[in-house]
Amino acid sequence: MLEQTISAYTRGCQIATELAWERCDKKREIQSIAYEPIREQTALGAQHTILATHQAAEAITGCITRRSTGKQTTKPTFTAPTVTYDTRSMTLFDDDTVSLATTENRVRCPLVLPDDEDGYQRRYLDSDEWQVTESTLTARDGKYFLHLGFRRHKNETERDTAEDGTVLGIDLGLENLAVTSTAHFVGGRELTHNLREFENVRAGLQQTGTRSAHRTLMRSSGRELRYIRDVLHRASNSIVEEALRYDCDVIAFENLTHIRARTRASWGHRWAFRTLYEQVEYKAEAVGLTVKQVPARNTSKRCAECGFTATENRPTRSAFCCQECGARANADYNAAKNIGLRYVRRGHQSSRRTGDSQLALKSGSVTPKGGFTAYPDGFEAEFTDKPPLPRANPSE
């Protein structure tokens, strides 16, 4: 029944994509036009039908805009053996079992958990502070893995960090997957290379069109998804750790709406950027931080030191050299500082501003008016020798 449910869910996502491809990319609109056809053409229940339309909306967001400007885009296809669950289609029980909706009846399965009662899963399963949210069931080599999502209850008494506090700016890209305003670099070359390899393999298998090629495509897609999610989880963890290390209150990203066009990234990269943002968002929320987006206009061309903006400031993808003041920096690092400063300035423009917001840098913090406060001696040395994150192996 689980296998049939995964197959029907994949089919439902594809039906929604086919129907919405020429018409819309909003969740509510896709749900409106695709709900009845999915129910008629698959055995999915009502809630899984809705989830399938939402996943289709996520996959094609931005494609219609890109195509309307004359740029080439590819219709998303769903081949990974996964199905999404939420609190209406899945129930966790205190006896370590889970009830899952299928295309037929609900099935109640035991969760295979580590024997250690203090294992990290127990921190979420046994705590009243966390509530289960959207989760994913994946089939792999005849086994089923349930990736449980949890969200911590919001504390309504927490202060509004959008107006006051320290901001960490984040720039996303290809050469570097992410760069922070504190000069923390998350490399992106390996991910870019493997995404291209995955896309080439997928294109070849789709062109072959045989049943054997389809099975190989499903296995390849599963490996790709696991590899990318592992890379993104490591990256999101390091970003949140950096924010905590510098005692930040807000993590500011550039707006992701047109990031594919700005970075000339593949569809897979655009999905990876959005997934990274979502992972940082829920992990930051769990530790009391806020994640926001700011307009990305000219953040890669503007000098973070003097404010001069010109295309000539960025002669290459990785280099930034201000034609006005002569400041030189890594282009992604300069953009990360601009993104953070844009959020800080927006906070100062609020009617509720107190003037306490500031941008976190590697050596200190800076205010929009140029006020700089250096960190205490020895602060940076406390963590500069921390070993780098282990690299993920996409073949595993």
C-alpha positions in Angstrom: 0.0 0.0 0.0 2.9 2.4 0.7 4.4 1.6 -2.7 1.1 2.2 -4.4 0.7 5.5 -2.5 4.1 6.7 -3.5 3.4 5.9 -7.2 0.0 7.6 -7.1 1.5 10.7 -5.3 4.2 11.0 -8.0 1.5 10.8 -10.6 -0.6 13.4 -8.9 2.3 15.8 -8.7 2.9 15.4 -12.5 -0.8 15.8 -13.3 -0.9 19.1 -11.4 2.3 20.3 -13.1 0.9 19.5 -16.6 -2.3 21.3 -15.9 -0.7 24.4 -14.3 2.3 24.7 -16.7 0.6 27.0 -19.1 -1.7 28.8 -16.6 -0.4 29.5 -13.0 2.1 28.8 -10.3 0.2 29.7 -7.1 -0.8 26.9 -4.6 -4.4 28.0 -4.4 -4.8 28.3 -8.1 -3.2 25.0 -8.9 -5.2 23.2 -6.2 -8.4 24.6 -7.8 -7.7 23.4 -11.3 -5.9 20.1 -10.5 -7.8 18.7 -7.5 -10.6 17.0 -9.3 -8.4 15.6 -12.2 -6.0 14.1 -9.6 -8.9 12.5 -7.7 -10.3 11.1 -10.9 -7.0 9.8 -12.4 -5.4 8.4 -9.2 -6.4 6.7 -6.0 -5.1 9.5 -3.8 -7.2 10.7 -0.9 -8.2 14.3 -0.4 -5.3 15.4 1.7 -2.6 13.8 -0.4 -4.2 15.4 -3.5 -3.8 18.8 -1.9 -0.2 18.1 -0.9 0.5 17.0 -4.5 -0.8 20.3 -5.8 1.3 22.2 -3.3 4.5 20.3 -4.3 3.8 21.0 -8.0 3.4 24.7 -7.2 6.8 24.7 -5.4 8.4 23.0 -8.3 7.2 25.4 -11.0 7.4 28.7 -9.1 9.3 31.1 -11.3 9.2 29.0 -14.4 6.3 30.9 -15.9 7.9 34.2 -15.3 11.2 33.0 -16.8 9.5 31.7 -19.9 7.5 34.9 -20.4 10.8 36.8 -20.7 11.9 34.5 -23.5 14.3 32.5 -21.4 14.5 28.7 -21.7 13.0 26.6 -19.0 12.1 22.9 -18.5 8.9 21.5 -17.2 9.6 19.7 -13.8 9.2 15.9 -13.7 8.6 13.8 -10.6 10.4 10.5 -10.4 11.8 10.3 -6.8 10.1 7.6 -4.8 8.8 9.9 -2.1 5.4 11.1 -0.7 4.7 14.0 1.6 2.7 13.6 4.9 1.3 16.2 7.2 -0.6 16.1 10.5 -3.9 15.2 8.7 -2.4 12.2 6.8 0.0 11.0 9.6 -0.3 10.5 13.3 2.5 9.7 15.8 1.6 7.6 18.9 3.3 7.4 22.2 4.1 3.7 21.7 6.6 4.6 18.9 4.2 3.7 16.1 3.0 5.9 13.3 -0.3 5.8 11.3 0.0 6.7 7.6 -2.7 7.3 5.1 -2.5 5.3 1.9 -4.5 4.9 -1.3 -6.5 2.2 0.5 -6.6 2.2 4.3 -4.4 3.7 7.0 -1.5 1.5 8.0 0.1 1.6 11.5 3.8 0.9 11.4 6.5 0.7 14.2 9.2 3.3 14.1 12.7 1.7 14.1 14.5 3.9 16.5 18.0 3.7 18.2 18.0 1.8 21.5 19.5 4.8 23.3 16.8 6.5 25.2 18.7 9.7 25.1 19.1 9.7 21.3 18.5 12.9 19.4 15.2 11.7 18.1 13.8 11.5 21.6 14.5 15.2 22.1 11.7 15.9 19.7 9.4 12.8 20.0 9.2 13.1 23.8 9.1 16.8 24.2 6.0 19.0 24.6 8.0 22.0 23.1 8.0 20.4 19.6 5.1 19.5 17.3 5.2 17.3 14.3 4.8 19.1 10.9 5.2 18.2 7.2 7.3 15.0 6.8 8.5 12.8 3.9 8.3 9.1 3.4 11.0 7.7 1.1 11.4 4.2 -0.4 14.9 2.9 -0.7 16.1 -0.7 -1.5 12.9 -2.2 -0.2 12.9 -0.2 3.0 10.9 2.9 4.0 12.4 5.9 5.7 10.2 8.5 7.4 11.9 11.9 7.6 10.0 13.5 10.4 9.7 17.3 10.5 9.2 19.1 13.8 8.5 22.7 14.6 8.9 24.3 18.0 5.9 26.2 19.4 6.4 29.9 19.0 7.0 32.0 22.1 4.6 35.0 21.8 6.6 36.9 24.4 9.8 37.0 22.4 10.8 40.5 21.4 10.5 41.7 17.9 14.0 41.2 16.5 13.1 42.7 13.2 13.6 46.2 14.6 16.4 45.8 17.0 19.3 43.4 17.2 22.2 42.0 15.2 21.8 40.9 11.6 23.7 38.2 9.7 23.6 38.8 5.9 23.6 35.8 3.5 24.5 35.7 -0.2 23.7 32.6 -2.3 25.5 31.6 -5.4 27.2 28.9 -7.5 30.9 29.3 -6.7 30.0 29.6 -3.0 26.6 28.1 -2.1 26.4 30.6 0.8 28.6 33.4 2.2 27.8 35.3 5.4 28.6 38.9 6.3 31.0 37.4 8.9 33.1 35.9 6.0 32.0 32.4 6.5 32.1 30.6 3.2 30.1 27.4 2.3 31.7 26.1 -0.9 29.4 25.3 -3.9 31.7 23.9 -6.6 31.2 20.3 -5.7 27.4 20.7 -5.5 27.4 22.6 -8.9 29.4 19.8 -10.5 27.3 17.0 -9.2 24.0 18.8 -10.0 25.2 19.1 -13.6 26.2 15.4 -13.7 22.8 14.4 -12.3 21.0 16.5 -14.9 23.0 15.0 -17.7 22.3 11.5 -16.5 18.6 12.2 -16.0 18.3 13.8 -19.5 19.9 10.7 -21.1 17.7 8.3 -19.3 14.5 10.3 -20.1 15.5 10.3 -23.8 16.1 6.5 -23.8 12.5 6.0 -22.5 12.7 2.3 -21.8 11.3 0.6 -18.7 14.8 -0.3 -17.6 15.8 3.4 -18.0 12.8 4.5 -16.0 13.8 2.2 -13.1 17.4 3.5 -13.3 16.1 7.1 -13.4 14.1 6.5 -10.2 17.2 5.1 -8.4 19.3 8.0 -9.7 16.8 10.6 -8.6 16.7 9.0 -5.1 20.5 9.2 -4.8 20.4 12.8 -6.1 17.8 13.9 -3.6 19.6 12.3 -0.7 22.9 13.8 -1.6 21.6 17.3 -2.1 19.6 17.2 1.1 22.7 16.1 3.0 24.7 19.0 1.6 22.0 21.5 2.3 21.5 20.2 5.9 25.2 20.7 6.6 25.1 24.1 5.0 22.0 25.3 6.9 23.5 24.0 10.2 26.7 26.0 9.6 24.7 29.2 8.8 22.6 28.9 12.0 25.8 28.1 14.0 27.5 31.2 12.6 24.5 33.3 13.6 24.6 32.0 17.2 28.4 32.4 17.3 28.0 36.1 16.6 25.0 36.5 18.8 22.7 37.5 15.9 19.0 37.9 16.1 18.1 38.0 12.4 19.4 36.1 9.4 18.8 38.1 6.2 18.7 36.5 2.7 18.2 38.1 -0.7 14.7 37.6 -2.2 14.7 34.3 -4.0 12.0 35.1 -6.6 14.4 35.7 -9.5 17.6 34.1 -8.1 17.8 31.6 -11.0 18.0 34.4 -13.6 20.5 36.4 -11.4 22.9 33.5 -10.9 22.3 31.7 -14.2 21.7 28.6 -12.2 20.0 25.4 -13.2 16.5 24.4 -12.1 18.2 22.1 -9.6 20.1 24.9 -8.1 17.0 27.1 -7.7 15.3 24.3 -5.8 18.5 23.9 -3.7 18.5 27.6 -2.8 14.9 27.6 -1.8 15.3 24.3 0.2 18.4 25.8 2.0 16.4 28.9 2.9 13.6 26.8 4.3 16.0 24.6 6.3 17.7 27.7 7.8 14.3 29.1 8.5 13.0 26.3 10.6 16.3 25.6 12.3 16.7 29.2 13.2 13.2 29.4 14.6 14.0 26.4 16.8 16.7 28.5 18.5 14.8 31.7 18.7 16.2 33.5 15.6 14.3 35.2 12.8 14.9 34.7 9.0 13.9 37.4 6.5 14.3 38.2 2.9 15.2 41.6 1.4 15.2 42.9 -2.2 18.2 41.7 -4.1 18.5 44.7 -6.5 22.1 45.8 -7.0 23.5 43.9 -4.0 26.1 42.4 -6.2 27.1 45.8 -7.8 27.0 48.0 -4.8 30.1 48.7 -2.7 29.4 47.9 0.9 32.0 50.4 2.0 31.0 53.6 0.1 27.7 52.7 -1.5 28.8 53.4 -5.1 26.9 51.2 -7.5 28.0 50.2 -11.0 28.3 47.1 -13.1 32.0 47.7 -13.5 32.5 47.2 -9.8 32.3 43.4 -10.5 34.7 42.6 -13.3 34.5 38.8 -12.7 32.2 36.4 -10.9 34.4 36.3 -7.8 36.1 39.7 -7.7 34.7 43.0 -6.5 36.6 46.3 -7.0 34.8 49.6 -6.3 35.5 52.1 -9.1 34.8 55.0 -6.7 36.7 54.2 -3.5 39.0 51.4 -4.6 37.7 48.9 -2.0 38.4 45.3 -3.0 36.7 42.1 -1.7 35.3 38.8 -2.7 32.2 39.6 -4.7 30.0 37.2 -2.7 31.3 38.5 0.6 30.6 42.1 -0.5 27.0 41.1 -1.6 26.4 39.4 1.8 27.3 42.6 3.6 24.9 44.6 1.3 22.1 42.2 2.0 22.5 42.5 5.7 22.9 46.3 5.6 19.7 46.5 3.5 17.8 44.7 6.2 19.3 46.9 8.9 18.5 50.1 7.1 14.9 48.9 6.6 14.6 48.3 10.3 15.9 51.9 11.0 13.2 53.3 8.7 10.5 51.8 10.8 8.3 54.0 13.0 9.2 51.7 15.9 13.0 51.9 15.4 15.2 52.4 18.4 18.5 52.6 16.5 20.0 49.5 18.0 20.1 47.2 14.9 23.5 46.5 13.4 25.2 44.2 10.9 27.5 41.4 12.1 31.0 41.4 10.5 34.0 39.2 11.1 35.8 41.7 13.2 32.9 43.6 14.8 29.5 45.1 14.1 28.5 48.2 12.0 25.5 50.5 12.0 23.9 52.0 8.8 25.6 55.3 9.6 29.1 53.7 9.7 29.4 53.3 13.5 31.8 50.4 14.1 32.1 48.3 17.3 35.0 45.9 17.4 34.7 42.5 19.2 36.7 41.9 22.3 40.3 40.7 21.9 40.4 37.0 21.5 36.8 36.6 20.4 37.6 35.5 16.9 40.4 33.2 18.0 37.9 31.1 20.0 36.5 29.5 16.9 38.8 30.1 14.0 40.5 26.8 14.5 37.3 24.8 14.4 37.7 22.0 11.8 35.7 22.4 8.5 32.5 20.5 7.9 33.0 17.0 6.4 32.3 16.8 2.7 29.4 14.7 1.6 30.0 11.8 -0.8 27.3 11.7 -3.5 28.0 8.0 -4.3 26.9 6.8 -0.8 
